Amino acid sequence: MVKTIAKVEGMMCAHCEAHTNEAVRAAFDVKEVTSSAKKGETVIVSENEIDGAKLTDVIAEAGYKVTGVTSEPYKKGLFGKFGK
């Protein structure tokens, strides 16, 4: 499992977060996706690594700007959704 974090500019509200999540789900096979306007990021958990360039394009088509994408092995935490 892989956790991908995209830094996203332009999300302002819960509707923006939902719009971004829907775009990511439509383009990729993901286990979970959560966006946060407050943090300015979208966090994706998937079986395989996600292509950062394609992710940037998908989020741009939804109307937001990706300023960076990082990936790391996903480790489910005992108490949290996304672990540490």
ZAMARGU-4260 file (C-alpha; in steps of 0.2 Angstrom, whole numbers, plus 5000, padded with zeros to 4 digits):
<rodrens>
0) 5000/5000/5000 | 5006/5018/4996 | 5001/5034/5003 | 5002/5049/4991 | 5000/5067/4997
5) 4997/5081/4985 | 4998/5099/4990 | 4984/5108/4983 | 4980/5126/4981 | 4963/5133/4978
10) 4951/5122/4988 | 4941/5134/4999 | 4927/5123/5007 | 4919/5106/5009 | 4912/5106/4991
15) 4930/5109/4984 | 4936/5094/4995 | 4922/5083/4988 | 4925/5089/4970 | 4943/5085/4972
20) 4940/5068/4980 | 4927/5063/4966 | 4940/5068/4952 | 4953/5057/4960 | 4941/5042/4963
25) 4936/5043/4944 | 4954/5043/4938 | 4963/5031/4949 | 4959/5014/4959 | 4961/5021/4977
30) 4957/5013/4993 | 4954/5030/5002 | 4955/5048/4997 | 4953/5063/5009 | 4955/5081/5004
35) 4957/5096/5016 | 4955/5114/5011 | 4962/5120/5028 | 4978/5109/5026 | 4979/5112/5007
40) 4981/5094/5003 | 4974/5078/4996 | 4979/5061/5004 | 4977/5045/4994 | 4979/5027/5000
45) 4981/5015/4985 | 4988/4998/4982 | 5000/5004/4969 | 5010/5021/4967 | 5000/5034/4958
50) 5008/5044/4944 | 5011/5061/4950 | 5010/5070/4933 | 4993/5062/4930 | 4987/5066/4947
55) 4992/5084/4944 | 4982/5084/4928 | 4967/5077/4936 | 4966/5089/4950 | 4970/5104/4938
60) 4955/5098/4927 | 4945/5099/4943 | 4950/5117/4945 | 4964/5117/4958 | 4983/5118/4957
65) 4995/5105/4963 | 5011/5112/4970 | 5019/5095/4975 | 5016/5077/4976 | 5025/5064/4988
70) 5023/5046/4991 | 5028/5035/5005 | 5023/5017/5011 | 5007/5017/5020 | 5006/5010/5037
75) 4989/5009/5045 | 4990/5016/5063 | 4982/5008/5077 | 4969/5022/5080 | 4970/5033/5064
80) 4964/5031/5047 | 4980/5036/5039 | 4992/5030/5052 | 5010/5038/5054
</rodrens>
